[in-house]
Amino acid sequence: MIEGLHAVIFSADPEADRAFLRDVLGLPHADAGDGWLIFGLPPSEMAVHPSDKNDLHLIYLLADDIEAFTADLASHGIECSPIQEEDWGRLTHITLPGGGKLGAYQPKHVRP
């Protein structure tokens, strides 16, 4: 039986992005050796969307108050894109210290 989900973020600066997840977001973590951190996440959900191709996957963090979340990140010097109103949620993109982008949104849709 499935017991969870393991997501992977690829980064040009993994140490900086691990520090962000550990120190800014405060995610619980375990060191798998040599500073290779594995982070615990809150409950998750997964959806399947139509596409013309397979093997395309997205990761979004879910926030209960996107304004408070982005304000907290700004206090740590983390940039977020302007909040966009979508039918399904209020969306922003976080610029990770390593230069990558990570989506975050406040859902408007039903939650399992």
Backbone bond lengths (Angstrom), bond angles and torsions (degrees), N, CA, C in turn:
res aa  C-N    CA-C-N  psi(-1)  N-CA   C-N-CA  omega(-1)  CA-C   N-CA-C  phi
1 M - - - 1.443 - - 1.519 109.41 -
2 I 1.315 117.97 146.52 1.461 122.33 178.68 1.525 109.25 -70.31
3 E 1.348 116.15 134.84 1.456 120.52 179.63 1.524 113.18 -116.05
4 G 1.329 117.90 -2.30 1.461 120.25 179.88 1.507 111.24 172.75
5 L 1.316 115.47 -165.56 1.452 122.91 -178.97 1.517 107.85 -136.24
6 H 1.320 117.68 135.49 1.460 122.68 175.22 1.522 107.22 -113.46
7 A 1.321 117.28 112.54 1.466 122.78 178.63 1.523 108.29 -103.77
8 V 1.327 116.98 150.98 1.460 122.66 -178.87 1.523 108.75 -125.28
9 I 1.326 116.65 130.83 1.458 122.89 171.25 1.524 106.36 -109.16
10 F 1.320 116.86 122.49 1.460 120.49 175.47 1.519 107.77 -88.96
11 S 1.342 117.64 139.72 1.453 121.44 -172.74 1.520 111.75 -144.55
12 A 1.331 115.68 143.26 1.465 121.14 172.94 1.527 110.64 -75.19
13 D 1.343 117.73 -17.62 1.462 122.53 177.75 1.526 108.70 -137.01
14 P 1.338 117.07 73.52 1.466 119.58 -174.53 1.530 113.92 -62.00
15 E 1.324 118.23 -32.23 1.464 119.54 179.69 1.524 110.83 -63.33
16 A 1.340 117.56 -42.58 1.465 121.05 179.68 1.522 110.73 -66.13
17 D 1.328 117.43 -41.11 1.460 120.10 -179.53 1.523 111.27 -71.41
18 R 1.317 118.16 -34.58 1.478 120.40 175.00 1.523 109.91 -64.53
19 A 1.335 117.09 -41.18 1.468 121.01 178.51 1.524 110.23 -62.62
20 F 1.336 117.92 -40.29 1.464 121.86 176.88 1.531 110.63 -59.85
21 L 1.321 116.93 -49.25 1.467 120.63 -179.22 1.529 111.22 -63.24
22 R 1.332 116.28 -38.06 1.462 121.30 -178.60 1.524 111.78 -76.93
23 D 1.343 117.05 -51.57 1.466 121.25 -168.75 1.525 113.90 -90.48
24 V 1.323 118.10 -36.61 1.467 120.50 -177.65 1.525 110.68 -88.83
25 L 1.335 117.02 -51.95 1.463 119.21 179.17 1.523 112.34 -79.84
26 G 1.330 117.75 -17.72 1.462 121.20 177.06 1.518 114.06 67.50
27 L 1.339 116.78 29.74 1.467 119.37 -179.56 1.520 110.73 -70.75
28 P 1.335 117.30 137.69 1.468 119.00 174.53 1.522 108.79 -63.96
29 H 1.325 116.16 150.18 1.463 118.45 -175.60 1.523 110.75 -151.59
30 A 1.312 113.90 162.30 1.462 122.42 173.60 1.521 106.69 -130.80
31 D 1.320 115.84 143.27 1.459 120.91 177.96 1.521 107.67 -89.99
32 A 1.323 115.99 114.96 1.465 121.24 179.70 1.523 111.18 -82.54
33 G 1.328 117.57 2.48 1.456 123.08 178.89 1.516 111.29 121.86
34 D 1.329 115.84 137.79 1.465 122.63 177.34 1.529 112.72 57.44
35 G 1.323 118.47 33.55 1.458 121.83 178.38 1.515 115.01 78.27
36 W 1.323 116.66 8.65 1.470 121.71 179.43 1.521 107.09 -80.48
37 L 1.345 116.90 97.80 1.455 121.46 -173.89 1.527 111.53 -88.26
38 I 1.315 115.02 137.50 1.461 123.55 172.74 1.528 105.54 -111.89
39 F 1.325 116.67 125.62 1.461 121.80 -173.29 1.517 111.92 -102.34
40 G 1.321 115.10 139.60 1.451 121.70 171.68 1.519 109.12 -82.79
41 L 1.307 116.51 146.78 1.456 122.06 -179.68 1.523 110.06 -125.41
42 P 1.325 116.16 156.29 1.457 119.09 173.22 1.528 109.66 -68.42
43 P 1.326 117.40 175.57 1.469 119.01 178.14 1.526 111.05 -50.35
44 S 1.309 115.47 147.35 1.462 120.24 -175.79 1.518 110.68 -125.42
45 E 1.313 114.08 172.89 1.456 121.32 175.04 1.517 107.42 -142.17
46 M 1.309 117.03 162.87 1.457 121.28 -179.39 1.522 108.33 -142.92
47 A 1.322 115.86 142.41 1.460 121.38 178.20 1.523 108.62 -128.76
48 V 1.312 117.07 160.95 1.464 123.18 175.24 1.515 107.33 -120.02
49 H 1.327 116.06 121.90 1.461 121.79 -179.37 1.529 109.31 -111.30
50 P 1.327 118.08 151.72 1.463 120.22 177.75 1.534 110.87 -69.73
51 S 1.330 115.78 148.01 1.461 121.90 178.61 1.520 109.11 -157.48
52 D 1.330 115.96 155.87 1.464 120.32 175.75 1.523 111.84 -78.23
53 K 1.344 117.22 -11.54 1.456 120.08 179.60 1.525 110.32 -139.34
54 N 1.309 115.49 157.88 1.457 122.48 177.92 1.529 110.25 -93.89
55 D 1.316 116.04 176.68 1.465 124.24 175.22 1.523 113.22 63.72
56 L 1.319 117.33 30.46 1.453 123.09 173.03 1.526 106.25 -112.09
57 H 1.341 117.04 119.33 1.459 121.25 -175.29 1.525 108.98 -132.51
58 L 1.312 117.27 146.88 1.456 123.36 178.51 1.522 109.61 -125.17
59 I 1.326 115.59 151.07 1.465 121.66 174.42 1.522 107.39 -121.57
60 Y 1.313 117.37 129.31 1.457 123.08 174.50 1.522 108.49 -128.45
61 L 1.327 116.80 137.94 1.453 120.99 167.29 1.523 107.19 -83.35
62 L 1.321 117.69 146.43 1.458 122.72 177.49 1.523 108.87 -105.87
63 A 1.330 116.30 133.26 1.467 121.50 179.86 1.522 109.02 -123.82
64 D 1.322 116.49 143.54 1.463 119.42 177.74 1.526 111.79 -83.47
65 D 1.342 117.55 -19.31 1.468 122.98 177.54 1.520 106.80 -145.65
66 I 1.332 117.37 96.14 1.460 121.56 -172.48 1.524 112.03 -65.65
67 E 1.362 118.27 -33.76 1.463 119.55 177.42 1.526 111.28 -64.56
68 A 1.326 117.31 -46.61 1.465 120.87 178.92 1.530 110.56 -63.19
69 F 1.320 116.57 -39.99 1.465 121.49 179.59 1.528 110.81 -61.96
70 T 1.342 117.42 -49.45 1.464 119.95 -178.64 1.533 111.03 -68.41
71 A 1.332 118.22 -33.66 1.467 120.67 176.29 1.525 110.68 -64.65
72 D 1.329 116.94 -41.04 1.460 120.41 177.57 1.532 110.17 -63.11
73 L 1.324 117.33 -44.46 1.456 120.00 178.41 1.528 111.01 -61.95
74 A 1.344 117.17 -41.40 1.472 121.00 178.69 1.526 111.20 -60.26
75 S 1.337 117.00 -35.53 1.472 120.26 179.14 1.522 111.87 -65.73
76 H 1.336 116.23 -17.76 1.470 122.36 176.19 1.529 111.66 -100.84
77 G 1.325 116.63 7.89 1.460 120.47 179.45 1.515 114.49 78.63
78 I 1.333 117.38 17.32 1.465 121.93 -179.63 1.527 108.68 -95.27
79 E 1.332 116.69 126.71 1.459 121.97 -179.11 1.529 111.36 -84.97
80 C 1.324 114.59 141.60 1.468 122.20 173.67 1.520 107.94 -129.06
81 S 1.326 115.91 148.62 1.462 119.91 175.39 1.526 108.84 -70.81
82 P 1.337 117.28 161.33 1.466 118.89 175.12 1.536 110.52 -57.13
83 I 1.307 115.82 145.95 1.466 121.01 -179.38 1.523 108.99 -70.44
84 Q 1.320 115.95 129.07 1.461 122.94 178.35 1.524 108.85 -105.13
85 E 1.318 115.82 137.14 1.462 121.18 175.33 1.529 108.16 -88.90
86 E 1.316 116.41 118.46 1.463 122.78 176.19 1.525 107.54 -117.32
87 D 1.324 117.36 162.64 1.467 120.51 177.00 1.525 111.45 -59.05
88 W 1.315 117.04 -33.86 1.463 123.01 -173.23 1.521 114.16 -96.61
89 G 1.365 117.92 -9.62 1.455 119.10 -179.67 1.515 112.69 170.43
90 R 1.320 114.68 176.76 1.459 123.00 177.54 1.527 106.95 -104.04
91 L 1.333 116.97 113.70 1.459 124.11 -164.87 1.520 112.92 -110.95
92 T 1.322 115.69 140.27 1.458 123.44 169.35 1.522 108.31 -137.86
93 H 1.318 116.05 166.13 1.463 121.47 173.44 1.519 108.32 -124.77
94 I 1.314 116.12 127.50 1.453 123.81 -179.33 1.525 108.00 -89.64
95 T 1.330 116.87 133.83 1.464 120.53 171.94 1.522 107.19 -90.52
96 L 1.317 116.27 111.04 1.461 121.80 -179.72 1.527 109.90 -70.33
97 P 1.331 117.75 155.00 1.465 120.33 178.06 1.531 113.02 -55.45
98 G 1.328 117.35 -30.76 1.456 121.42 179.05 1.521 113.59 -77.68
99 G 1.340 117.63 -2.88 1.456 121.54 177.16 1.519 115.15 101.80
100 G 1.323 117.92 -15.41 1.462 121.09 179.66 1.520 111.34 -76.58
101 K 1.310 115.97 172.25 1.465 122.73 178.50 1.526 109.58 -116.44
102 L 1.313 115.64 144.36 1.458 122.40 177.36 1.514 107.68 -135.59
103 G 1.325 116.94 125.99 1.457 121.20 179.77 1.511 111.67 -75.97
104 A 1.327 115.46 150.17 1.463 122.59 173.36 1.517 107.14 -146.12
105 Y 1.321 116.29 140.46 1.460 118.31 178.13 1.510 112.29 -149.79
106 Q 1.340 113.15 158.04 1.453 122.55 173.01 1.518 105.98 -99.31
107 P 1.339 117.89 110.20 1.469 120.10 -173.68 1.527 112.83 -66.29
108 K 1.329 114.47 144.43 1.457 122.53 167.89 1.523 110.10 -106.07
109 H 1.326 116.46 -15.04 1.468 121.70 -177.46 1.528 111.06 -80.37
110 V 1.313 116.20 164.31 1.456 121.05 176.10 1.527 108.69 -63.89
111 R 1.311 116.09 150.55 1.464 122.21 -179.30 1.524 108.48 -116.26
112 P 1.333 116.50 141.56 1.475 118.36 178.32 1.528 111.91 -69.98
